[in-house]
Every structure is written in C-alpha cells, then in structure tokens.
Amino acid sequence: MNVQSKIGDRSSSVMLEGGATGFLLMHGLGGTPVELRFVAQGLNRAGYTVMCPQLAGHGGSDELLNTATWHDWLAGAETAFDELRKRCDHVIVGGLSAGSIVSLHLAAKRRSEIAGLTLFSPTFWPNGWAMPWYSILFRLIRHKAVANLFRSRVQAPYGIKDERIRRFVLETLQSEGRRLDDAFSRRGGTVWEFKMMAAAAKKILARIDKPALICHARQDDQSDLSNAVRLMRHLRGPVEAVVLDDCYHMVTLDRQRTQIVDRTVAFADRLIESLELQRQREGSADQAAPSRVPGRPLTA
C-alpha cells in the first residue's frame, strides 16, 4: 500500500470549479489544504479554478507523515497537476512554505505546461527569528536514520501574528481531535526529507523561466526574507515580489491574507492577458481563427 492510500478518508483536498485557468496550490510541511482555503476561495470568486491537494502522508499522525518521502509529495502534486490540466487551458502552480518548494520542482519538471508560479513564504530552510538556535545543527545530519532520533518543534507564535487568528487555529485543531504535538512538531526524518527536497530545488532554479509572484513577510518568524531573495536572484523568469509588513509566516491565514488574494488575482489576470495576446499574435501570423479567452473575463 502506498502512502497516499494509507490516508484514505482523511484526505481534505480542496477542489473549486471555476474558469479555464487553474491554480494548483500545495500546503506546507505537516499542514493541510485548510492553510490555503481562504486564498483558494478568493481566487475562485475571481473566476479561477483552484485545486489544493493533500500531499502524501499528511492529514494524519506524525508517524504517518514520517513514512513519506519528498518524492512522494512531488508525485502527488504531479498527479493533481495532470488532473487540473484536463480541466484548464492554463495552470499556475504554487504553495505555502514547503509547498512552494514542491511547486518549484513541478515547474522545473513540467515547465512547458505551466503558466506561472505563486510562492507564499517560500522556505529553503526554517531560519526565522522564532526558530531555536540549535535547529541549524540539524543541517549537519547526513542520514535519515540519524535524523529520526530527533524531533523539530514549531514554537509560538506558530507563524501567525494576529492573536485572535492564532487562538482560533489552536482551538480548531483541538476540536478536530488533533494533538498539538502532532500539529506543531515533526519527526527528524520528515525534516530530513524536506532538507533533501530544498537542496535539490536549489540546483534547478535556473531551469525555471516562468513568471513568478513571491509573497513573504518581513517579520517571518519561521523563514526569513533570505529565502525569497534566493529565488529573486536565481529564477530565470520575471519575478514580482511582495514584502508584507503585518504578518508572520502563515501569510495565507494571517492579517494580510486579503492582500495575498488581491495580489495573486492581479498577477494571474496580467499573466493570462499576456498569454492570450501572445496566442492571438501567433494566430494572426498563421491566419488562424480567434480562440476563446481562457480564465477570468478581463474588465476595463
């Protein structure tokens, strides 16, 4: 039985039907698509189809998560991408935190099929101000078996600046029967898989030439701005960066989540308009009949 099969009915993947342009958004390490629900609903109201798959090993216990590899996470994302491609003319991929790194791998692997990227709090390593100083020592571990001797714990404020939202998230987790230790701690093997995925992603950035939107909090408690700067320096395509001043790591849940939606919709509108103009020019050159405009109808 593969890892995704073990999850069974606990899967909480999100699928919101919309227009002919789709978003594929991946959640963070140890998280669920709930982290992206507000943004997904906002994009859907703007006319976009949105899919947020639950990645392999997620949605259950910490032990289940530790059975998955980063290749399993990528395989699940690729399966979701193929499903979305059947529904949509264009697909924009992205995610939150570690989900952004999954989307980078997907963009490099399927670059001719992807329209652009939306990267929220991209994280190559958790080096924010709330991370314990000794977490850097984990980078010295070379084997997963050794990594499994340790645990990594996310500390308060848990990526959320707004105290009301933070309290609501904690109460929701407890009401769903999730142990907070499962929600905010990771087996060392899981962190090791993330480390391997991030290291591999650094080597493929130059292959990614699609337009990208990066949204990152200036005061990110879990991964500082150097993570976003790395992307700005090494991605080959045009990059639009948004630095947020009133939230922490979980930008899709925190105080400026509405701004995330607005900037993402604006980015996608411009991107799809550009792709359509390019297609029309190519059609005129070939004396082809005009085709329908994909995605959200554009307004003046």
C-alpha positions as CSV (number, residue, x, y, z in Angstrom):
1,M,0.0,0.0,0.0
2,N,1.4,3.4,-0.9
3,V,1.5,6.4,1.4
4,Q,-1.4,8.2,-0.2
5,S,-3.6,5.1,0.1
6,K,-3.0,5.0,3.8
7,I,-4.6,8.4,4.3
8,G,-8.0,7.2,2.9
9,D,-11.0,9.2,4.0
10,R,-8.8,11.6,6.0
11,S,-7.9,13.4,2.8
12,S,-9.0,17.0,2.8
13,S,-8.1,18.1,-0.7
14,V,-9.9,21.2,-2.0
15,M,-11.3,21.4,-5.5
16,L,-13.2,24.6,-6.5
17,E,-14.5,24.7,-10.1
18,G,-14.1,28.0,-12.0
19,G,-12.9,29.2,-15.3
20,A,-10.4,27.8,-17.8
21,T,-7.3,29.0,-15.8
22,G,-6.5,26.9,-12.8
23,F,-4.3,27.3,-9.7
24,L,-2.6,24.3,-8.1
25,L,-1.5,25.2,-4.6
26,M,0.4,23.0,-2.2
27,H,0.2,23.3,1.6
28,G,3.2,23.4,4.0
29,L,5.1,20.6,5.7
30,G,2.9,18.8,8.2
31,G,-0.1,21.0,7.2
32,T,-3.3,20.5,5.2
33,P,-5.1,22.3,2.4
34,V,-7.0,24.3,5.1
35,E,-4.0,26.6,5.3
36,L,-4.9,27.7,1.7
37,R,-8.6,27.7,1.9
38,F,-9.1,31.5,2.3
39,V,-6.9,32.2,-0.7
40,A,-8.4,29.4,-2.7
41,Q,-11.9,30.7,-2.1
42,G,-10.8,34.3,-3.0
43,L,-9.2,33.1,-6.3
44,N,-12.3,31.1,-7.1
45,R,-14.6,34.1,-6.5
46,A,-12.4,35.9,-9.1
47,G,-13.2,33.2,-11.6
48,Y,-10.4,30.8,-11.3
49,T,-10.4,27.0,-10.8
50,V,-8.4,26.1,-7.7
51,M,-7.1,22.7,-6.5
52,C,-5.3,22.2,-3.2
53,P,-4.3,18.6,-2.9
54,Q,-3.4,16.9,0.4
55,L,0.2,15.7,0.0
56,A,1.3,12.2,0.7
57,G,1.5,11.3,4.4
58,H,-0.3,14.5,5.5
59,G,-3.6,14.8,7.3
60,G,-3.0,12.0,9.9
61,S,-0.4,11.2,12.5
62,D,3.2,12.3,12.8
63,E,4.2,8.7,12.3
64,L,2.3,8.5,9.0
65,L,3.9,11.7,7.8
66,N,7.3,10.2,8.6
67,T,6.7,7.3,6.1
68,A,6.5,9.7,3.2
69,T,9.5,10.9,1.1
70,W,9.7,14.2,-0.7
71,H,9.4,12.2,-4.0
72,D,6.0,11.1,-2.7
73,W,5.0,14.7,-2.1
74,L,6.1,15.6,-5.7
75,A,4.4,12.6,-7.2
76,G,1.1,13.6,-5.5
77,A,1.5,17.2,-6.8
78,E,2.1,15.9,-10.3
79,T,-1.0,13.7,-10.2
80,A,-3.1,16.7,-9.2
81,F,-1.5,18.8,-11.9
82,D,-2.4,16.2,-14.5
83,E,-6.0,16.3,-13.3
84,L,-6.2,20.0,-13.4
85,R,-4.6,20.2,-16.9
86,K,-7.6,18.1,-18.1
87,R,-9.9,20.9,-16.9
88,C,-8.0,24.0,-17.6
89,D,-6.2,25.7,-20.5
90,H,-3.6,27.2,-18.3
91,V,-2.3,26.2,-14.8
92,I,-0.4,28.4,-12.3
93,V,1.3,26.4,-9.6
94,G,2.5,27.4,-6.2
95,G,2.1,26.9,-2.5
96,L,2.9,27.9,1.1
97,S,6.2,27.4,2.7
98,A,7.5,23.9,1.9
99,G,4.6,23.7,-0.6
100,S,6.4,26.4,-2.6
101,I,9.4,24.1,-2.9
102,V,7.3,21.3,-4.2
103,S,5.9,23.6,-6.8
104,L,9.4,24.6,-7.9
105,H,10.2,21.0,-8.6
106,L,6.9,20.7,-10.5
107,A,7.7,23.8,-12.5
108,A,11.1,22.5,-13.5
109,K,9.8,19.1,-14.4
110,R,6.7,20.3,-16.4
111,R,7.9,23.8,-17.4
112,S,6.4,23.7,-20.9
113,E,2.9,23.1,-19.4
114,I,3.0,25.6,-16.5
115,A,1.9,29.3,-17.0
116,G,3.5,30.8,-13.8
117,L,4.2,30.4,-10.1
118,T,2.7,31.9,-6.9
119,L,5.1,31.3,-4.0
120,F,3.9,32.2,-0.5
121,S,6.6,32.3,2.3
122,P,9.0,30.1,0.2
123,T,11.2,28.2,2.6
124,F,14.6,26.5,1.8
125,W,15.4,26.3,5.5
126,P,13.5,27.4,8.6
127,N,15.8,30.3,9.7
128,G,13.2,32.7,11.1
129,W,13.6,34.6,14.4
130,A,11.4,32.2,16.4
131,M,13.3,29.1,15.4
132,P,15.6,27.7,18.2
133,W,19.3,28.3,17.7
134,Y,20.2,24.7,17.7
135,S,18.0,23.9,14.7
136,I,20.9,24.9,12.5
137,L,22.8,21.8,13.8
138,F,20.2,19.6,12.1
139,R,21.7,20.6,8.8
140,L,24.8,18.6,9.7
141,I,22.9,15.3,9.8
142,R,23.6,13.2,6.7
143,H,21.4,10.2,7.2
144,K,17.6,9.8,7.7
145,A,18.1,7.1,10.3
146,V,20.1,9.5,12.4
147,A,17.6,12.3,11.8
148,N,14.8,10.1,13.2
149,L,16.5,10.3,16.6
150,F,15.4,13.9,16.9
151,R,12.3,16.0,16.7
152,S,11.7,19.5,15.4
153,R,9.1,21.7,17.1
154,V,7.5,24.8,15.8
155,Q,7.3,27.4,18.6
156,A,4.9,30.2,19.4
157,P,3.7,32.3,17.7
158,Y,3.3,29.4,15.2
159,G,3.6,31.6,12.1
160,I,0.6,33.8,13.0
161,K,0.9,37.4,14.2
162,D,-2.8,38.0,14.9
163,E,-3.6,36.7,18.4
164,R,-7.3,36.2,17.6
165,I,-6.5,34.1,14.5
166,R,-3.8,32.2,16.3
167,R,-6.2,31.3,19.1
168,F,-8.9,30.2,16.6
169,V,-6.4,28.0,14.8
170,L,-5.3,26.3,18.0
171,E,-8.9,25.8,19.2
172,T,-9.9,24.4,15.8
173,L,-7.0,21.9,15.9
174,Q,-8.1,20.7,19.3
175,S,-11.7,20.5,18.4
176,E,-10.8,18.2,15.5
177,G,-9.0,15.9,17.9
178,R,-5.6,16.7,16.6
179,R,-2.8,16.6,19.2
180,L,-0.9,19.9,19.2
181,D,2.3,17.9,19.4
182,D,1.4,16.3,16.0
183,A,0.4,19.7,14.5
184,F,3.5,21.6,15.6
185,S,6.3,19.0,15.7
186,R,7.9,16.9,13.1
187,R,9.9,13.7,13.3
188,G,13.5,14.3,12.3
189,G,13.1,12.0,9.2
190,T,10.4,14.3,7.9
191,V,12.6,17.4,8.3
192,W,15.4,15.4,6.6
193,E,13.2,14.8,3.6
194,F,12.4,18.5,3.5
195,K,16.1,19.3,3.6
196,M,16.8,17.0,0.7
197,M,13.9,18.5,-1.3
198,A,15.1,22.0,-0.7
199,A,18.7,21.1,-1.6
200,A,17.6,19.6,-4.8
201,A,15.4,22.6,-5.6
202,K,18.4,25.0,-5.3
203,K,20.0,23.1,-8.2
204,I,17.1,23.5,-10.6
205,L,16.1,27.2,-10.1
206,A,17.9,28.3,-13.3
207,R,15.7,25.9,-15.3
208,I,12.5,27.8,-14.2
209,D,11.7,30.6,-16.6
210,K,8.0,31.3,-16.0
211,P,6.7,34.5,-14.3
212,A,6.6,34.2,-10.5
213,L,4.9,36.0,-7.7
214,I,6.6,35.8,-4.3
215,C,4.9,36.9,-1.2
216,H,6.9,36.9,2.0
217,A,6.6,38.6,5.4
218,R,9.3,40.9,6.5
219,Q,8.9,39.6,10.1
220,D,8.6,36.0,9.2
221,D,9.1,34.0,12.4
222,Q,10.0,30.7,10.6
223,S,11.8,31.6,7.4
224,D,13.4,35.0,6.9
225,L,13.5,37.0,3.7
226,S,16.8,35.5,2.5
227,N,14.6,32.6,1.2
228,A,12.7,34.9,-1.1
229,V,15.9,36.8,-2.1
230,R,17.4,33.5,-3.2
231,L,14.5,33.0,-5.6
232,M,14.7,36.5,-6.9
233,R,18.4,36.0,-7.7
234,H,18.2,32.6,-9.4
235,L,14.9,32.2,-11.1
236,R,15.2,32.9,-14.8
237,G,11.8,34.3,-15.4
238,P,10.4,37.7,-14.3
239,V,9.7,37.9,-10.6
240,E,7.2,40.1,-8.7
241,A,8.0,40.3,-5.0
242,V,5.6,41.5,-2.3
243,V,7.0,42.1,1.2
244,L,4.3,42.1,3.8
245,D,4.7,44.2,7.0
246,D,1.9,43.0,9.3
247,C,2.0,39.2,9.4
248,Y,4.3,36.2,10.1
249,H,5.0,33.0,8.2
250,M,1.4,31.8,7.6
251,V,0.6,34.6,5.2
252,T,-2.4,32.8,3.8
253,L,-4.1,32.9,7.2
254,D,-2.7,36.0,8.9
255,R,-3.7,39.6,8.9
256,Q,-2.8,40.3,5.3
257,R,-4.4,37.3,3.7
258,T,-6.8,39.5,1.7
259,Q,-3.8,41.3,0.2
260,I,-2.4,37.9,-0.8
261,V,-5.6,37.2,-2.7
262,D,-5.7,40.6,-4.3
263,R,-2.0,40.5,-5.5
264,T,-2.4,36.9,-6.7
265,V,-5.5,37.7,-8.7
266,A,-3.8,40.8,-10.2
267,F,-0.7,38.7,-11.1
268,A,-2.9,36.0,-12.7
269,D,-5.0,38.5,-14.7
270,R,-1.9,40.1,-16.2
271,L,-0.3,36.8,-16.9
272,I,-3.3,35.3,-18.7
273,E,-3.9,38.5,-20.6
274,S,-0.3,38.4,-21.8
275,L,-0.6,34.7,-22.8
276,E,-3.8,35.4,-24.7
277,L,-2.3,38.4,-26.6
278,Q,0.7,36.2,-27.5
279,R,-1.7,33.5,-28.7
280,Q,-3.6,36.0,-30.8
281,R,-0.4,37.3,-32.4
282,E,0.6,33.7,-33.2
283,G,-2.9,33.0,-34.6
284,S,-2.8,36.1,-36.8
285,A,0.6,35.1,-38.2
286,D,-0.8,31.7,-39.0
287,Q,-4.1,33.2,-40.2
288,A,-5.9,31.0,-37.7
289,A,-9.4,31.6,-36.3
290,P,-9.5,33.5,-33.0
291,S,-9.9,31.3,-29.9
292,R,-11.8,31.9,-26.7
293,V,-10.2,33.8,-23.9
294,P,-9.2,31.4,-21.1
295,G,-9.7,32.1,-17.4
296,R,-11.3,35.0,-15.7
297,P,-13.1,37.6,-18.0
298,L,-11.0,40.8,-18.1
299,T,-12.6,44.1,-17.3
300,A,-11.6,47.6,-18.3
